[in-house]
Amino acid sequence: MGPGQAQVNGVACTHPMIVTVASFKGGVGKTTTAIHLAAFLQGYAETLLIDADPNQSALAWASRGELPFIVVDQWQAGAFATPHSHVVIDTPARPVAEDLALLATSCDLLILPTTPDILALDALALMVQHLAGLPIAPYRILLTMIPPYPSRAGAEVRDMLLTTGLPLFESGIRRYAAFQKAALAGTAVYDVKDAKAELGWQDYVAVGKEVLALALDVEGQSSEEEIGS
């Protein structure tokens, strides 16, 4: 496949994607999600991760080891992005209204990670409320840090979100210590020595495939509009 191309079920997607990961609450796996979606997309085309968070968590992660893609701050982004690059943006926690509006309207997909606890869900509800008045790109809610069995918190929150009709990834990210080890080592989770590392990576692979499938849907709709015009 050439630059910017990806395949889902054998169908090529040529659309360079801008994926933004945002949350009104810290500690919900925002940077972990940005890192691992960038790692997934890098397997299909050159991918750039822009760390727009003042905490520079993604840059700090990258500085401790080696990632398969470039991580830059928002001021360096223009020197690295190309028309054929996928771009993942790790945003500040609790972006102000103006920044949220800009982020939401300048990407192909807005990902809202949330953990299955009441404080994170309160922050998610507030963010969705802010997005309601914006002409935004598609967004999807991603459940992260899902606790292991016998806890049913993940399943219960998923069922609750489904009843609201809000867009939700079918896949979710389980809570594994392997992700913390990856952050300390400065690598993607698949490069750490941990019994659960591959399971954690496969969680993000599943989410990544949903992202690509959504890109194909958008690309198909754009092609139909061009034909009809």
mmCIF file of the C-alpha atoms, coordinates in Angstrom:
data_MODEL
# 
_entry.id   MODEL 
# 
loop_
_atom_site.group_PDB 
_atom_site.id 
_atom_site.type_symbol 
_atom_site.label_atom_id 
_atom_site.label_alt_id 
_atom_site.label_comp_id 
_atom_site.label_asym_id 
_atom_site.label_entity_id 
_atom_site.label_seq_id 
_atom_site.pdbx_PDB_ins_code 
_atom_site.Cartn_x 
_atom_site.Cartn_y 
_atom_site.Cartn_z 
_atom_site.occupancy 
_atom_site.B_iso_or_equiv 
_atom_site.pdbx_formal_charge 
_atom_site.auth_seq_id 
_atom_site.auth_comp_id 
_atom_site.auth_asym_id 
_atom_site.auth_atom_id 
_atom_site.pdbx_PDB_model_num 
ATOM 1   C CA . MET A 1 1   ? 0.000   0.000   0.000  1.00 0.00 ? 1   MET A CA 1 
ATOM 2   C CA . GLY A 1 2   ? 1.180   3.532   -0.708 1.00 0.00 ? 2   GLY A CA 1 
ATOM 3   C CA . PRO A 1 3   ? 1.457   6.420   1.749  1.00 0.00 ? 3   PRO A CA 1 
ATOM 4   C CA . GLY A 1 4   ? -1.794  7.282   3.447  1.00 0.00 ? 4   GLY A CA 1 
ATOM 5   C CA . GLN A 1 5   ? -3.401  3.974   2.483  1.00 0.00 ? 5   GLN A CA 1 
ATOM 6   C CA . ALA A 1 6   ? -4.893  1.490   4.908  1.00 0.00 ? 6   ALA A CA 1 
ATOM 7   C CA . GLN A 1 7   ? -7.106  -1.524  4.423  1.00 0.00 ? 7   GLN A CA 1 
ATOM 8   C CA . VAL A 1 8   ? -10.097 -2.824  6.298  1.00 0.00 ? 8   VAL A CA 1 
ATOM 9   C CA . ASN A 1 9   ? -11.518 -6.126  5.063  1.00 0.00 ? 9   ASN A CA 1 
ATOM 10  C CA . GLY A 1 10  ? -9.386  -5.771  1.939  1.00 0.00 ? 10  GLY A CA 1 
ATOM 11  C CA . VAL A 1 11  ? -10.736 -2.325  0.986  1.00 0.00 ? 11  VAL A CA 1 
ATOM 12  C CA . ALA A 1 12  ? -8.191  0.491   0.637  1.00 0.00 ? 12  ALA A CA 1 
ATOM 13  C CA . CYS A 1 13  ? -8.586  3.751   2.530  1.00 0.00 ? 13  CYS A CA 1 
ATOM 14  C CA . THR A 1 14  ? -6.533  6.567   1.014  1.00 0.00 ? 14  THR A CA 1 
ATOM 15  C CA . HIS A 1 15  ? -7.764  9.360   3.266  1.00 0.00 ? 15  HIS A CA 1 
ATOM 16  C CA . PRO A 1 16  ? -5.055  10.891  5.512  1.00 0.00 ? 16  PRO A CA 1 
ATOM 17  C CA . MET A 1 17  ? -6.687  11.034  8.918  1.00 0.00 ? 17  MET A CA 1 
ATOM 18  C CA . ILE A 1 18  ? -6.534  13.596  11.701 1.00 0.00 ? 18  ILE A CA 1 
ATOM 19  C CA . VAL A 1 19  ? -7.591  11.923  14.944 1.00 0.00 ? 19  VAL A CA 1 
ATOM 20  C CA . THR A 1 20  ? -7.974  14.039  18.076 1.00 0.00 ? 20  THR A CA 1 
ATOM 21  C CA . VAL A 1 21  ? -8.093  12.541  21.575 1.00 0.00 ? 21  VAL A CA 1 
ATOM 22  C CA . ALA A 1 22  ? -9.743  14.840  24.114 1.00 0.00 ? 22  ALA A CA 1 
ATOM 23  C CA . SER A 1 23  ? -11.213 14.754  27.604 1.00 0.00 ? 23  SER A CA 1 
ATOM 24  C CA . PHE A 1 24  ? -12.492 17.139  30.249 1.00 0.00 ? 24  PHE A CA 1 
ATOM 25  C CA . LYS A 1 25  ? -10.808 14.969  32.907 1.00 0.00 ? 25  LYS A CA 1 
ATOM 26  C CA . GLY A 1 26  ? -7.242  13.806  33.403 1.00 0.00 ? 26  GLY A CA 1 
ATOM 27  C CA . GLY A 1 27  ? -6.317  10.235  34.239 1.00 0.00 ? 27  GLY A CA 1 
ATOM 28  C CA . VAL A 1 28  ? -8.649  8.578   31.725 1.00 0.00 ? 28  VAL A CA 1 
ATOM 29  C CA . GLY A 1 29  ? -5.976  7.165   29.403 1.00 0.00 ? 29  GLY A CA 1 
ATOM 30  C CA . LYS A 1 30  ? -5.935  10.091  26.966 1.00 0.00 ? 30  LYS A CA 1 
ATOM 31  C CA . THR A 1 31  ? -2.189  10.010  26.278 1.00 0.00 ? 31  THR A CA 1 
ATOM 32  C CA . THR A 1 32  ? -2.051  6.210   26.359 1.00 0.00 ? 32  THR A CA 1 
ATOM 33  C CA . THR A 1 33  ? -4.782  6.169   23.730 1.00 0.00 ? 33  THR A CA 1 
ATOM 34  C CA . ALA A 1 34  ? -3.032  8.763   21.562 1.00 0.00 ? 34  ALA A CA 1 
ATOM 35  C CA . ILE A 1 35  ? 0.262   6.837   21.733 1.00 0.00 ? 35  ILE A CA 1 
ATOM 36  C CA . HIS A 1 36  ? -1.238  3.486   20.824 1.00 0.00 ? 36  HIS A CA 1 
ATOM 37  C CA . LEU A 1 37  ? -3.541  4.732   18.073 1.00 0.00 ? 37  LEU A CA 1 
ATOM 38  C CA . ALA A 1 38  ? -0.520  6.460   16.532 1.00 0.00 ? 38  ALA A CA 1 
ATOM 39  C CA . ALA A 1 39  ? 1.400   3.177   16.783 1.00 0.00 ? 39  ALA A CA 1 
ATOM 40  C CA . PHE A 1 40  ? -1.474  1.367   15.077 1.00 0.00 ? 40  PHE A CA 1 
ATOM 41  C CA . LEU A 1 41  ? -1.825  3.926   12.259 1.00 0.00 ? 41  LEU A CA 1 
ATOM 42  C CA . GLN A 1 42  ? 1.944   3.933   11.725 1.00 0.00 ? 42  GLN A CA 1 
ATOM 43  C CA . GLY A 1 43  ? 1.553   0.333   10.573 1.00 0.00 ? 43  GLY A CA 1 
ATOM 44  C CA . TYR A 1 44  ? -0.386  1.653   7.563  1.00 0.00 ? 44  TYR A CA 1 
ATOM 45  C CA . ALA A 1 45  ? 1.181   5.057   6.803  1.00 0.00 ? 45  ALA A CA 1 
ATOM 46  C CA . GLU A 1 46  ? 3.559   7.604   8.279  1.00 0.00 ? 46  GLU A CA 1 
ATOM 47  C CA . THR A 1 47  ? 1.931   8.993   11.406 1.00 0.00 ? 47  THR A CA 1 
ATOM 48  C CA . LEU A 1 48  ? 2.699   12.098  13.433 1.00 0.00 ? 48  LEU A CA 1 
ATOM 49  C CA . LEU A 1 49  ? 1.645   12.535  17.055 1.00 0.00 ? 49  LEU A CA 1 
ATOM 50  C CA . ILE A 1 50  ? 1.195   16.163  18.109 1.00 0.00 ? 50  ILE A CA 1 
ATOM 51  C CA . ASP A 1 51  ? 1.446   16.710  21.859 1.00 0.00 ? 51  ASP A CA 1 
ATOM 52  C CA . ALA A 1 52  ? -0.723  19.768  22.498 1.00 0.00 ? 52  ALA A CA 1 
ATOM 53  C CA . ASP A 1 53  ? -1.007  19.103  26.240 1.00 0.00 ? 53  ASP A CA 1 
ATOM 54  C CA . PRO A 1 54  ? 0.924   21.588  28.443 1.00 0.00 ? 54  PRO A CA 1 
ATOM 55  C CA . ASN A 1 55  ? 1.964   18.601  30.566 1.00 0.00 ? 55  ASN A CA 1 
ATOM 56  C CA . GLN A 1 56  ? 3.726   17.172  27.475 1.00 0.00 ? 56  GLN A CA 1 
ATOM 57  C CA . SER A 1 57  ? 2.997   13.632  28.601 1.00 0.00 ? 57  SER A CA 1 
ATOM 58  C CA . ALA A 1 58  ? 3.397   12.152  25.118 1.00 0.00 ? 58  ALA A CA 1 
ATOM 59  C CA . LEU A 1 59  ? 6.732   13.924  24.603 1.00 0.00 ? 59  LEU A CA 1 
ATOM 60  C CA . ALA A 1 60  ? 7.927   12.692  27.988 1.00 0.00 ? 60  ALA A CA 1 
ATOM 61  C CA . TRP A 1 61  ? 6.807   9.150   27.095 1.00 0.00 ? 61  TRP A CA 1 
ATOM 62  C CA . ALA A 1 62  ? 8.743   9.315   23.810 1.00 0.00 ? 62  ALA A CA 1 
ATOM 63  C CA . SER A 1 63  ? 11.863  10.754  25.480 1.00 0.00 ? 63  SER A CA 1 
ATOM 64  C CA . ARG A 1 64  ? 12.283  7.691   27.698 1.00 0.00 ? 64  ARG A CA 1 
ATOM 65  C CA . GLY A 1 65  ? 12.609  5.185   24.877 1.00 0.00 ? 65  GLY A CA 1 
ATOM 66  C CA . GLU A 1 66  ? 11.762  4.639   21.238 1.00 0.00 ? 66  GLU A CA 1 
ATOM 67  C CA . LEU A 1 67  ? 8.394   4.862   19.516 1.00 0.00 ? 67  LEU A CA 1 
ATOM 68  C CA . PRO A 1 68  ? 7.737   3.919   15.861 1.00 0.00 ? 68  PRO A CA 1 
ATOM 69  C CA . PHE A 1 69  ? 6.481   7.414   14.989 1.00 0.00 ? 69  PHE A CA 1 
ATOM 70  C CA . ILE A 1 70  ? 7.500   11.041  15.529 1.00 0.00 ? 70  ILE A CA 1 
ATOM 71  C CA . VAL A 1 71  ? 6.151   12.971  18.523 1.00 0.00 ? 71  VAL A CA 1 
ATOM 72  C CA . VAL A 1 72  ? 6.315   16.787  18.389 1.00 0.00 ? 72  VAL A CA 1 
ATOM 73  C CA . ASP A 1 73  ? 4.764   19.687  20.236 1.00 0.00 ? 73  ASP A CA 1 
ATOM 74  C CA . GLN A 1 74  ? 2.154   21.844  18.538 1.00 0.00 ? 74  GLN A CA 1 
ATOM 75  C CA . TRP A 1 75  ? 4.716   24.486  17.569 1.00 0.00 ? 75  TRP A CA 1 
ATOM 76  C CA . GLN A 1 76  ? 6.852   21.976  15.636 1.00 0.00 ? 76  GLN A CA 1 
ATOM 77  C CA . ALA A 1 77  ? 3.990   20.228  13.881 1.00 0.00 ? 77  ALA A CA 1 
ATOM 78  C CA . GLY A 1 78  ? 4.113   22.263  10.670 1.00 0.00 ? 78  GLY A CA 1 
ATOM 79  C CA . ALA A 1 79  ? 7.673   21.162  9.968  1.00 0.00 ? 79  ALA A CA 1 
ATOM 80  C CA . PHE A 1 80  ? 6.784   17.473  10.037 1.00 0.00 ? 80  PHE A CA 1 
ATOM 81  C CA . ALA A 1 81  ? 3.232   16.988  8.737  1.00 0.00 ? 81  ALA A CA 1 
ATOM 82  C CA . THR A 1 82  ? 2.813   16.088  5.060  1.00 0.00 ? 82  THR A CA 1 
ATOM 83  C CA . PRO A 1 83  ? -0.322  15.594  2.945  1.00 0.00 ? 83  PRO A CA 1 
ATOM 84  C CA . HIS A 1 84  ? 0.214   11.841  3.208  1.00 0.00 ? 84  HIS A CA 1 
ATOM 85  C CA . SER A 1 85  ? 0.577   11.667  6.981  1.00 0.00 ? 85  SER A CA 1 
ATOM 86  C CA . HIS A 1 86  ? -1.917  10.489  9.522  1.00 0.00 ? 86  HIS A CA 1 
ATOM 87  C CA . VAL A 1 87  ? -1.977  12.846  12.501 1.00 0.00 ? 87  VAL A CA 1 
ATOM 88  C CA . VAL A 1 88  ? -2.982  12.052  16.080 1.00 0.00 ? 88  VAL A CA 1 
ATOM 89  C CA . ILE A 1 89  ? -3.424  14.980  18.483 1.00 0.00 ? 89  ILE A CA 1 
ATOM 90  C CA . ASP A 1 90  ? -3.132  14.583  22.253 1.00 0.00 ? 90  ASP A CA 1 
ATOM 91  C CA . THR A 1 91  ? -5.002  17.582  23.647 1.00 0.00 ? 91  THR A CA 1 
ATOM 92  C CA . PRO A 1 92  ? -4.866  19.386  26.986 1.00 0.00 ? 92  PRO A CA 1 
ATOM 93  C CA . ALA A 1 93  ? -7.153  18.045  29.684 1.00 0.00 ? 93  ALA A CA 1 
ATOM 94  C CA . ARG A 1 94  ? -10.242 20.268  29.968 1.00 0.00 ? 94  ARG A CA 1 
ATOM 95  C CA . PRO A 1 95  ? -9.676  22.341  26.797 1.00 0.00 ? 95  PRO A CA 1 
ATOM 96  C CA . VAL A 1 96  ? -11.291 25.776  26.871 1.00 0.00 ? 96  VAL A CA 1 
ATOM 97  C CA . ALA A 1 97  ? -14.399 26.290  24.747 1.00 0.00 ? 97  ALA A CA 1 
ATOM 98  C CA . GLU A 1 98  ? -12.549 28.029  21.905 1.00 0.00 ? 98  GLU A CA 1 
ATOM 99  C CA . ASP A 1 99  ? -9.886  25.306  21.701 1.00 0.00 ? 99  ASP A CA 1 
ATOM 100 C CA . LEU A 1 100 ? -12.514 22.576  21.845 1.00 0.00 ? 100 LEU A CA 1 
ATOM 101 C CA . ALA A 1 101 ? -14.428 24.157  18.979 1.00 0.00 ? 101 ALA A CA 1 
ATOM 102 C CA . LEU A 1 102 ? -11.256 24.381  16.882 1.00 0.00 ? 102 LEU A CA 1 
ATOM 103 C CA . LEU A 1 103 ? -10.207 20.813  17.670 1.00 0.00 ? 103 LEU A CA 1 
ATOM 104 C CA . ALA A 1 104 ? -13.660 19.416  16.999 1.00 0.00 ? 104 ALA A CA 1 
ATOM 105 C CA . THR A 1 105 ? -14.036 21.079  13.610 1.00 0.00 ? 105 THR A CA 1 
ATOM 106 C CA . SER A 1 106 ? -10.508 20.462  12.288 1.00 0.00 ? 106 SER A CA 1 
ATOM 107 C CA . CYS A 1 107 ? -10.239 16.683  12.649 1.00 0.00 ? 107 CYS A CA 1 
ATOM 108 C CA . ASP A 1 108 ? -11.751 13.625  11.005 1.00 0.00 ? 108 ASP A CA 1 
ATOM 109 C CA . LEU A 1 109 ? -12.557 11.886  14.272 1.00 0.00 ? 109 LEU A CA 1 
ATOM 110 C CA . LEU A 1 110 ? -12.758 13.077  17.869 1.00 0.00 ? 110 LEU A CA 1 
ATOM 111 C CA . ILE A 1 111 ? -12.145 10.327  20.434 1.00 0.00 ? 111 ILE A CA 1 
ATOM 112 C CA . LEU A 1 112 ? -13.428 10.855  23.976 1.00 0.00 ? 112 LEU A CA 1 
ATOM 113 C CA . PRO A 1 113 ? -11.827 8.378   26.399 1.00 0.00 ? 113 PRO A CA 1 
ATOM 114 C CA . THR A 1 114 ? -13.519 7.758   29.726 1.00 0.00 ? 114 THR A CA 1 
ATOM 115 C CA . THR A 1 115 ? -13.016 5.376   32.591 1.00 0.00 ? 115 THR A CA 1 
ATOM 116 C CA . PRO A 1 116 ? -16.073 3.571   33.999 1.00 0.00 ? 116 PRO A CA 1 
ATOM 117 C CA . ASP A 1 117 ? -16.414 5.685   37.155 1.00 0.00 ? 117 ASP A CA 1 
ATOM 118 C CA . ILE A 1 118 ? -18.816 8.423   38.126 1.00 0.00 ? 118 ILE A CA 1 
ATOM 119 C CA . LEU A 1 119 ? -16.349 11.349  38.104 1.00 0.00 ? 119 LEU A CA 1 
ATOM 120 C CA . ALA A 1 120 ? -15.113 10.516  34.614 1.00 0.00 ? 120 ALA A CA 1 
ATOM 121 C CA . LEU A 1 121 ? -18.677 10.018  33.388 1.00 0.00 ? 121 LEU A CA 1 
ATOM 122 C CA . ASP A 1 122 ? -19.688 13.401  34.822 1.00 0.00 ? 122 ASP A CA 1 
ATOM 123 C CA . ALA A 1 123 ? -16.823 14.995  32.872 1.00 0.00 ? 123 ALA A CA 1 
ATOM 124 C CA . LEU A 1 124 ? -17.829 13.077  29.749 1.00 0.00 ? 124 LEU A CA 1 
ATOM 125 C CA . ALA A 1 125 ? -21.417 14.318  30.039 1.00 0.00 ? 125 ALA A CA 1 
ATOM 126 C CA . LEU A 1 126 ? -20.156 17.890  30.335 1.00 0.00 ? 126 LEU A CA 1 
ATOM 127 C CA . MET A 1 127 ? -17.985 17.497  27.257 1.00 0.00 ? 127 MET A CA 1 
ATOM 128 C CA . VAL A 1 128 ? -20.790 16.005  25.199 1.00 0.00 ? 128 VAL A CA 1 
ATOM 129 C CA . GLN A 1 129 ? -22.964 18.924  26.297 1.00 0.00 ? 129 GLN A CA 1 
ATOM 130 C CA . HIS A 1 130 ? -20.333 21.383  25.030 1.00 0.00 ? 130 HIS A CA 1 
ATOM 131 C CA . LEU A 1 131 ? -20.024 19.507  21.734 1.00 0.00 ? 131 LEU A CA 1 
ATOM 132 C CA . ALA A 1 132 ? -23.776 19.555  21.155 1.00 0.00 ? 132 ALA A CA 1 
ATOM 133 C CA . GLY A 1 133 ? -23.709 23.136  19.941 1.00 0.00 ? 133 GLY A CA 1 
ATOM 134 C CA . LEU A 1 134 ? -20.774 22.700  17.562 1.00 0.00 ? 134 LEU A CA 1 
ATOM 135 C CA . PRO A 1 135 ? -20.665 21.654  13.889 1.00 0.00 ? 135 PRO A CA 1 
ATOM 136 C CA . ILE A 1 136 ? -18.201 18.916  14.686 1.00 0.00 ? 136 ILE A CA 1 
ATOM 137 C CA . ALA A 1 137 ? -16.532 15.960  13.038 1.00 0.00 ? 137 ALA A CA 1 
ATOM 138 C CA . PRO A 1 138 ? -17.778 12.521  14.108 1.00 0.00 ? 138 PRO A CA 1 
ATOM 139 C CA . TYR A 1 139 ? -16.909 11.595  17.670 1.00 0.00 ? 139 TYR A CA 1 
ATOM 140 C CA . ARG A 1 140 ? -16.774 8.294   19.512 1.00 0.00 ? 140 ARG A CA 1 
ATOM 141 C CA . ILE A 1 141 ? -16.587 7.488   23.210 1.00 0.00 ? 141 ILE A CA 1 
ATOM 142 C CA . LEU A 1 142 ? -13.899 5.003   24.221 1.00 0.00 ? 142 LEU A CA 1 
ATOM 143 C CA . LEU A 1 143 ? -14.138 3.084   27.494 1.00 0.00 ? 143 LEU A CA 1 
ATOM 144 C CA . THR A 1 144 ? -10.661 2.783   29.034 1.00 0.00 ? 144 THR A CA 1 
ATOM 145 C CA . MET A 1 145 ? -9.100  1.207   32.115 1.00 0.00 ? 145 MET A CA 1 
ATOM 146 C CA . ILE A 1 146 ? -11.904 -1.343  32.288 1.00 0.00 ? 146 ILE A CA 1 
ATOM 147 C CA . PRO A 1 147 ? -11.352 -3.303  35.523 1.00 0.00 ? 147 PRO A CA 1 
ATOM 148 C CA . PRO A 1 148 ? -10.917 -7.067  35.349 1.00 0.00 ? 148 PRO A CA 1 
ATOM 149 C CA . TYR A 1 149 ? -13.447 -9.745  36.262 1.00 0.00 ? 149 TYR A CA 1 
ATOM 150 C CA . PRO A 1 150 ? -15.289 -10.081 38.630 1.00 0.00 ? 150 PRO A CA 1 
ATOM 151 C CA . SER A 1 151 ? -15.965 -6.323  38.377 1.00 0.00 ? 151 SER A CA 1 
ATOM 152 C CA . ARG A 1 152 ? -18.897 -5.533  36.100 1.00 0.00 ? 152 ARG A CA 1 
ATOM 153 C CA . ALA A 1 153 ? -18.231 -1.797  36.033 1.00 0.00 ? 153 ALA A CA 1 
ATOM 154 C CA . GLY A 1 154 ? -17.164 -1.817  32.380 1.00 0.00 ? 154 GLY A CA 1 
ATOM 155 C CA . ALA A 1 155 ? -20.182 -3.773  31.176 1.00 0.00 ? 155 ALA A CA 1 
ATOM 156 C CA . GLU A 1 156 ? -22.610 -1.743  33.284 1.00 0.00 ? 156 GLU A CA 1 
ATOM 157 C CA . VAL A 1 157 ? -21.280 1.605   32.039 1.00 0.00 ? 157 VAL A CA 1 
ATOM 158 C CA . ARG A 1 158 ? -21.279 0.356   28.447 1.00 0.00 ? 158 ARG A CA 1 
ATOM 159 C CA . ASP A 1 159 ? -24.930 -0.678  28.773 1.00 0.00 ? 159 ASP A CA 1 
ATOM 160 C CA . MET A 1 160 ? -25.769 2.688   30.297 1.00 0.00 ? 160 MET A CA 1 
ATOM 161 C CA . LEU A 1 161 ? -24.030 4.624   27.492 1.00 0.00 ? 161 LEU A CA 1 
ATOM 162 C CA . LEU A 1 162 ? -25.751 2.526   24.841 1.00 0.00 ? 162 LEU A CA 1 
ATOM 163 C CA . THR A 1 163 ? -29.152 3.495   26.256 1.00 0.00 ? 163 THR A CA 1 
ATOM 164 C CA . THR A 1 164 ? -28.273 7.173   25.740 1.00 0.00 ? 164 THR A CA 1 
ATOM 165 C CA . GLY A 1 165 ? -27.685 6.683   22.026 1.00 0.00 ? 165 GLY A CA 1 
ATOM 166 C CA . LEU A 1 166 ? -24.257 8.315   22.233 1.00 0.00 ? 166 LEU A CA 1 
ATOM 167 C CA . PRO A 1 167 ? -21.676 7.000   19.726 1.00 0.00 ? 167 PRO A CA 1 
ATOM 168 C CA . LEU A 1 168 ? -19.490 4.401   21.426 1.00 0.00 ? 168 LEU A CA 1 
ATOM 169 C CA . PHE A 1 169 ? -16.637 2.219   20.216 1.00 0.00 ? 169 PHE A CA 1 
ATOM 170 C CA . GLU A 1 170 ? -17.590 -1.457  20.236 1.00 0.00 ? 170 GLU A CA 1 
ATOM 171 C CA . SER A 1 171 ? -14.127 -2.221  21.598 1.00 0.00 ? 171 SER A CA 1 
ATOM 172 C CA . GLY A 1 172 ? -12.763 -1.073  24.931 1.00 0.00 ? 172 GLY A CA 1 
ATOM 173 C CA . ILE A 1 173 ? -9.402  -0.890  26.673 1.00 0.00 ? 173 ILE A CA 1 
ATOM 174 C CA . ARG A 1 174 ? -8.862  -3.135  29.652 1.00 0.00 ? 174 ARG A CA 1 
ATOM 175 C CA . ARG A 1 175 ? -6.823  -2.032  32.668 1.00 0.00 ? 175 ARG A CA 1 
ATOM 176 C CA . TYR A 1 176 ? -3.372  -3.609  32.529 1.00 0.00 ? 176 TYR A CA 1 
ATOM 177 C CA . ALA A 1 177 ? -0.173  -2.731  34.387 1.00 0.00 ? 177 ALA A CA 1 
ATOM 178 C CA . ALA A 1 178 ? 1.600   -3.308  31.059 1.00 0.00 ? 178 ALA A CA 1 
ATOM 179 C CA . PHE A 1 179 ? 0.541   0.174   29.924 1.00 0.00 ? 179 PHE A CA 1 
ATOM 180 C CA . GLN A 1 180 ? 2.317   1.769   32.896 1.00 0.00 ? 180 GLN A CA 1 
ATOM 181 C CA . LYS A 1 181 ? 5.415   -0.278  32.090 1.00 0.00 ? 181 LYS A CA 1 
ATOM 182 C CA . ALA A 1 182 ? 5.249   0.951   28.499 1.00 0.00 ? 182 ALA A CA 1 
ATOM 183 C CA . ALA A 1 183 ? 5.049   4.585   29.665 1.00 0.00 ? 183 ALA A CA 1 
ATOM 184 C CA . LEU A 1 184 ? 8.090   4.083   31.906 1.00 0.00 ? 184 LEU A CA 1 
ATOM 185 C CA . ALA A 1 185 ? 10.049  2.374   29.127 1.00 0.00 ? 185 ALA A CA 1 
ATOM 186 C CA . GLY A 1 186 ? 9.057   4.901   26.473 1.00 0.00 ? 186 GLY A CA 1 
ATOM 187 C CA . THR A 1 187 ? 7.666   2.247   24.142 1.00 0.00 ? 187 THR A CA 1 
ATOM 188 C CA . ALA A 1 188 ? 4.359   0.953   22.879 1.00 0.00 ? 188 ALA A CA 1 
ATOM 189 C CA . VAL A 1 189 ? 2.832   -1.735  25.073 1.00 0.00 ? 189 VAL A CA 1 
ATOM 190 C CA . TYR A 1 190 ? 3.707   -4.519  22.634 1.00 0.00 ? 190 TYR A CA 1 
ATOM 191 C CA . ASP A 1 191 ? 7.414   -3.929  23.365 1.00 0.00 ? 191 ASP A CA 1 
ATOM 192 C CA . VAL A 1 192 ? 7.292   -4.487  27.127 1.00 0.00 ? 192 VAL A CA 1 
ATOM 193 C CA . LYS A 1 193 ? 7.843   -7.784  28.880 1.00 0.00 ? 193 LYS A CA 1 
ATOM 194 C CA . ASP A 1 194 ? 4.533   -8.468  30.541 1.00 0.00 ? 194 ASP A CA 1 
ATOM 195 C CA . ALA A 1 195 ? 2.114   -11.368 30.296 1.00 0.00 ? 195 ALA A CA 1 
ATOM 196 C CA . LYS A 1 196 ? -0.755  -8.995  29.457 1.00 0.00 ? 196 LYS A CA 1 
ATOM 197 C CA . ALA A 1 197 ? 1.141   -6.756  27.015 1.00 0.00 ? 197 ALA A CA 1 
ATOM 198 C CA . GLU A 1 198 ? -0.175  -8.434  23.863 1.00 0.00 ? 198 GLU A CA 1 
ATOM 199 C CA . LEU A 1 199 ? -3.730  -8.380  25.187 1.00 0.00 ? 199 LEU A CA 1 
ATOM 200 C CA . GLY A 1 200 ? -3.423  -4.659  25.831 1.00 0.00 ? 200 GLY A CA 1 
ATOM 201 C CA . TRP A 1 201 ? -2.090  -4.073  22.328 1.00 0.00 ? 201 TRP A CA 1 
ATOM 202 C CA . GLN A 1 202 ? -4.875  -6.111  20.763 1.00 0.00 ? 202 GLN A CA 1 
ATOM 203 C CA . ASP A 1 203 ? -7.418  -3.910  22.558 1.00 0.00 ? 203 ASP A CA 1 
ATOM 204 C CA . TYR A 1 204 ? -5.988  -0.915  20.696 1.00 0.00 ? 204 TYR A CA 1 
ATOM 205 C CA . VAL A 1 205 ? -5.746  -2.849  17.431 1.00 0.00 ? 205 VAL A CA 1 
ATOM 206 C CA . ALA A 1 206 ? -9.487  -3.487  17.674 1.00 0.00 ? 206 ALA A CA 1 
ATOM 207 C CA . VAL A 1 207 ? -10.138 0.220   18.278 1.00 0.00 ? 207 VAL A CA 1 
ATOM 208 C CA . GLY A 1 208 ? -7.796  1.142   15.434 1.00 0.00 ? 208 GLY A CA 1 
ATOM 209 C CA . LYS A 1 209 ? -9.710  -1.073  13.029 1.00 0.00 ? 209 LYS A CA 1 
ATOM 210 C CA . GLU A 1 210 ? -12.918 0.704   14.009 1.00 0.00 ? 210 GLU A CA 1 
ATOM 211 C CA . VAL A 1 211 ? -11.214 4.048   13.333 1.00 0.00 ? 211 VAL A CA 1 
ATOM 212 C CA . LEU A 1 212 ? -10.188 2.902   9.853  1.00 0.00 ? 212 LEU A CA 1 
ATOM 213 C CA . ALA A 1 213 ? -13.662 1.534   9.149  1.00 0.00 ? 213 ALA A CA 1 
ATOM 214 C CA . LEU A 1 214 ? -15.117 4.916   10.055 1.00 0.00 ? 214 LEU A CA 1 
ATOM 215 C CA . ALA A 1 215 ? -12.621 6.598   7.711  1.00 0.00 ? 215 ALA A CA 1 
ATOM 216 C CA . LEU A 1 216 ? -13.765 4.313   4.903  1.00 0.00 ? 216 LEU A CA 1 
ATOM 217 C CA . ASP A 1 217 ? -17.385 5.257   5.561  1.00 0.00 ? 217 ASP A CA 1 
ATOM 218 C CA . VAL A 1 218 ? -16.525 8.966   5.424  1.00 0.00 ? 218 VAL A CA 1 
ATOM 219 C CA . GLU A 1 219 ? -14.454 8.488   2.268  1.00 0.00 ? 219 GLU A CA 1 
ATOM 220 C CA . GLY A 1 220 ? -17.285 6.542   0.626  1.00 0.00 ? 220 GLY A CA 1 
ATOM 221 C CA . GLN A 1 221 ? -19.816 9.239   1.471  1.00 0.00 ? 221 GLN A CA 1 
ATOM 222 C CA . SER A 1 222 ? -17.517 11.926  0.046  1.00 0.00 ? 222 SER A CA 1 
ATOM 223 C CA . SER A 1 223 ? -17.120 9.943   -3.196 1.00 0.00 ? 223 SER A CA 1 
ATOM 224 C CA . GLU A 1 224 ? -20.892 9.565   -3.534 1.00 0.00 ? 224 GLU A CA 1 
ATOM 225 C CA . GLU A 1 225 ? -21.365 13.313  -3.011 1.00 0.00 ? 225 GLU A CA 1 
ATOM 226 C CA . GLU A 1 226 ? -18.783 14.078  -5.698 1.00 0.00 ? 226 GLU A CA 1 
ATOM 227 C CA . ILE A 1 227 ? -20.487 11.732  -8.143 1.00 0.00 ? 227 ILE A CA 1 
ATOM 228 C CA . GLY A 1 228 ? -23.891 13.248  -7.405 1.00 0.00 ? 228 GLY A CA 1 
ATOM 229 C CA . SER A 1 229 ? -22.721 16.846  -7.792 1.00 0.00 ? 229 SER A CA 1 
# 
